[in-house]
Amino acid sequence: MAASIFVAFGSYSGIFMTIVTTGAMLLTVYLLAKSLNISSRKALLKYGFVWALTALLLDLIVTARFTGNEFFYSWQIWVSYALIVFVPTLAPKKA
């Protein structure tokens, strides 16, 4: 979704923006998972799957309008979806 904003303003290019958007996404996912106060990694993994599916659907609806389906040909996009799934498992509530 953040990538859509950069694409709309013509400023999404280069490794720097990839690092910035990926870092922002990782931090957001981690903090959201932490705020759930769930101690089960399995439950957090389920949240990760739902969040990744939501991100995929939003990218289909919003980002693909600006970039076309070529957006999904990039391996970085699929890695970011995988990170969305697995990063929440790093934030279980301490018992």
C-alpha positions in Angstrom: 0.0 0.0 0.0 2.8 2.4 0.8 4.4 1.5 -2.5 1.2 2.8 -4.2 1.7 6.2 -2.7 5.3 6.3 -4.0 4.3 5.1 -7.4 1.5 7.7 -7.6 4.1 10.4 -7.0 6.7 8.8 -9.3 9.3 8.4 -6.6 9.3 4.6 -6.1 12.6 3.5 -7.6 15.9 2.1 -6.3 17.0 0.0 -3.5 16.6 2.8 -0.9 12.8 3.0 -1.3 12.6 -0.8 -1.3 14.5 -0.8 2.1 12.3 2.0 3.5 9.0 0.4 2.5 10.0 -3.1 3.6 11.4 -1.7 7.0 8.2 0.2 7.6 6.1 -2.8 6.8 8.2 -5.1 9.1 8.0 -2.7 12.0 4.2 -2.2 11.5 3.5 -5.9 11.4 5.7 -6.6 14.4 4.1 -3.8 16.5 0.6 -5.0 15.5 1.4 -8.5 16.5 2.9 -7.4 19.8 -0.3 -5.3 20.5 -2.4 -8.5 20.2 -0.9 -9.9 23.5 -1.1 -13.4 22.2 1.4 -16.0 23.5 0.7 -18.7 20.9 3.0 -18.6 17.8 0.4 -20.7 16.0 -2.3 -18.0 16.6 0.1 -15.3 15.5 0.9 -17.2 12.3 -2.9 -17.3 11.6 -3.0 -13.5 12.0 0.0 -13.3 9.6 -1.8 -15.3 7.0 -4.8 -13.0 7.2 -2.7 -9.9 7.1 -0.8 -11.2 4.1 -4.0 -12.1 2.3 -5.4 -8.6 3.1 -2.2 -7.0 1.7 -2.4 -9.1 -1.4 -6.0 -8.1 -2.0 -5.3 -4.4 -1.4 -2.3 -4.6 -3.8 -4.6 -6.2 -6.4 -7.2 -3.5 -6.0 -5.0 -0.4 -5.5 -1.4 -0.9 -6.5 -2.1 -2.9 -9.7 -4.1 0.1 -10.9 -0.9 2.2 -11.0 1.7 -0.5 -12.0 -0.3 -3.1 -13.8 0.1 -6.8 -13.0 3.8 -6.6 -13.6 3.9 -5.5 -9.9 3.4 -9.2 -9.0 6.3 -10.4 -11.1 8.8 -9.0 -8.6 10.3 -11.5 -6.2 10.6 -8.7 -3.6 6.8 -8.5 -3.4 6.4 -12.2 -2.7 9.2 -12.0 -0.1 7.3 -9.2 1.7 4.1 -11.3 1.7 6.1 -14.1 3.3 7.6 -11.7 5.9 4.1 -10.5 6.7 3.1 -14.1 7.5 6.1 -15.0 9.6 7.2 -11.8 11.4 4.2 -11.9 13.8 5.6 -15.2 15.2 8.6 -13.2 16.6 6.3 -11.2 18.9 4.5 -13.6 21.3 3.5 -12.4 24.6 5.9 -13.4 27.4 4.2 -15.8 29.8 
